[in-house]
Amino acid sequence: MHEVELSDGIITLSPLCLDDAEAHLAGEDESLVRWLSGGPGTREGVETYIRHCREQWDTAGPLRAFGIRAGTDEVLTGTIDLRFVAEGLSPGQVNVAYGLYPSWRGLGLATRAVHLASRYAASEGGKEAVIRVEPENAASAAVAHRAGFTPGKHTHSEDGTRLDWYIRDLRIHTPTLAPSQHECV
């Protein structure tokens, strides 16, 4: 597997591994289930998903899933994934999806993760990043705005859920937040 580690000095993004399963399950809450995963995780389900993510890395598949890690001990604080191919995306568009565990929200980590993941997506040939958010998910929309994304079109998922698109041109330099910058949610 091609190991990728991205860091801005505050957070590090690295591929999910099986050792992350327990931390992920411990961090999962109602918000992550509602906005990201669609259902409560089980150990078996999380491990199956992580194995799939590792396979995607190994085969250069369209999914790149990262753990968002913070601190000197690189504690798992959430996840961010990039999908270089997904329903509704045009060639060159990359879907960005992220979630933080409750105790790590409001510290600016999601915005930092989006910046790092966007730079990685650009280095892999992505031309435009897309964040699709349900209108009621104000926190995720706020991250998109802070990360330099602009509102785009509105679509509906397969189950009829409305999705607001936020778009960012990856050919324009993605700024790096200075370690002293903070943001509040």
C-alpha positions in Angstrom: 0.0 0.0 0.0 1.1 3.5 -0.8 1.3 5.2 2.6 0.2 8.8 2.5 0.5 11.2 5.4 -0.5 14.8 5.2 0.0 17.3 7.9 -0.3 21.0 8.6 1.5 20.9 12.0 -1.8 20.7 13.9 -3.6 17.7 12.3 -2.4 14.7 10.3 -4.4 12.8 7.7 -3.4 9.2 7.1 -5.2 6.1 5.8 -7.6 4.4 8.1 -6.3 1.1 9.6 -8.0 -1.7 11.6 -6.6 -0.3 14.8 -8.9 2.7 14.2 -12.1 0.7 14.5 -12.4 0.9 18.3 -11.8 4.7 18.4 -14.3 5.2 15.6 -17.0 3.3 17.3 -16.3 5.1 20.6 -16.5 8.5 18.8 -19.6 7.8 16.8 -22.7 9.8 17.9 -26.2 10.7 16.6 -24.8 13.4 14.3 -22.3 11.2 12.6 -24.9 8.5 12.1 -27.4 11.0 10.7 -25.1 13.1 8.4 -22.4 10.6 7.4 -22.9 6.9 7.9 -26.7 6.5 7.7 -26.7 4.0 10.6 -25.0 3.0 13.8 -21.7 1.2 13.3 -20.8 -2.2 14.5 -17.3 -3.6 15.0 -17.7 -6.0 12.1 -19.2 -3.3 9.8 -16.5 -0.7 10.6 -13.7 -3.3 10.1 -15.2 -4.4 6.8 -15.4 -0.7 5.7 -11.7 -0.1 6.8 -10.6 -3.2 4.8 -12.5 -1.9 1.8 -10.7 1.5 2.2 -7.3 -0.2 2.4 -8.1 -2.2 -0.7 -9.0 1.1 -2.5 -5.6 2.5 -1.5 -3.8 -0.7 -2.6 -5.5 -0.7 -6.0 -5.6 3.0 -6.6 -9.4 2.8 -6.5 -11.6 5.9 -6.5 -12.0 6.1 -2.7 -9.3 7.6 -0.5 -10.4 7.4 3.2 -8.3 9.2 5.8 -8.3 9.3 9.6 -8.1 12.8 11.0 -5.5 12.7 13.8 -4.5 15.4 16.3 -1.9 15.8 19.0 1.6 14.3 19.3 0.0 10.9 19.8 -2.1 11.4 16.7 -5.5 10.5 18.4 -8.2 9.7 15.8 -10.6 12.6 15.9 -12.7 11.8 12.9 -12.6 10.8 9.2 -12.5 12.4 5.8 -12.8 10.7 2.5 -12.4 11.6 -1.1 -14.3 9.9 -3.9 -12.8 10.5 -7.3 -15.8 8.8 -9.0 -19.3 9.0 -7.6 -22.8 9.3 -9.0 -23.6 12.8 -10.1 -20.0 14.0 -10.4 -18.5 15.1 -13.6 -15.0 13.9 -14.7 -12.4 15.8 -12.6 -14.8 16.4 -9.7 -13.9 14.9 -6.3 -16.5 14.4 -3.5 -15.3 15.4 0.0 -17.1 14.0 3.0 -16.0 14.4 6.6 -17.0 14.0 10.2 -15.5 14.7 13.6 -16.2 13.0 16.9 -18.1 15.2 19.4 -15.2 16.2 21.7 -13.2 17.5 18.7 -15.8 19.7 17.0 -15.6 23.4 17.0 -11.8 23.5 17.0 -11.2 24.1 13.3 -10.0 20.6 12.6 -12.6 19.8 9.9 -11.6 22.9 7.9 -7.9 22.0 8.2 -8.7 18.4 7.1 -10.7 19.7 4.0 -7.7 22.0 3.1 -5.2 19.0 3.3 -7.5 16.6 1.5 -8.2 19.2 -1.2 -4.5 19.7 -1.8 -4.1 15.9 -2.0 -7.0 15.6 -4.5 -5.4 18.3 -6.7 -2.1 16.4 -6.7 -4.0 13.3 -7.8 -5.6 15.1 -10.8 -8.8 16.4 -9.2 -10.0 19.7 -10.8 -12.9 20.6 -8.6 -13.8 19.5 -5.0 -17.5 19.1 -4.1 -19.0 18.9 -0.7 -22.7 17.8 -0.7 -24.6 18.8 2.4 -28.2 18.4 3.6 -29.5 21.9 4.2 -30.2 21.2 7.9 -26.5 20.3 8.4 -25.4 23.9 9.2 -22.1 22.9 10.8 -20.9 21.0 7.6 -22.0 23.9 5.4 -20.0 26.3 7.6 -16.9 24.1 7.2 -17.4 24.3 3.4 -17.6 28.1 3.5 -14.5 28.4 5.8 -12.6 26.1 3.5 -13.2 28.4 0.5 -16.1 26.5 -1.2 -18.9 28.4 -2.8 -22.5 27.4 -3.1 -23.4 25.5 -6.2 -26.4 23.6 -7.5 -28.9 21.6 -5.5 -29.6 18.0 -6.2 -31.4 15.1 -4.6 -29.9 11.8 -3.4 -31.4 8.4 -4.4 -33.7 8.5 -1.4 -35.0 12.0 -2.3 -32.9 13.9 0.2 -32.0 17.4 -0.9 -28.3 18.1 -1.2 -26.7 21.6 -1.4 -23.4 21.5 -3.3 -20.4 23.6 -2.3 -17.7 23.7 -4.9 -14.0 24.7 -4.9 -11.7 24.9 -7.9 -8.7 22.8 -7.0 -6.5 24.4 -9.6 -6.4 27.5 -7.4 -3.9 27.2 -4.5 -5.6 25.8 -1.3 -4.4 27.9 1.6 -2.8 26.3 4.6 -4.0 27.6 8.0 -1.3 28.9 10.2 -0.9 26.8 13.4 -2.1 29.8 15.5 -5.3 30.3 13.6 -8.5 29.0 15.2 -12.1 29.0 14.2 -15.3 28.5 16.2 -18.4 26.7 15.2 
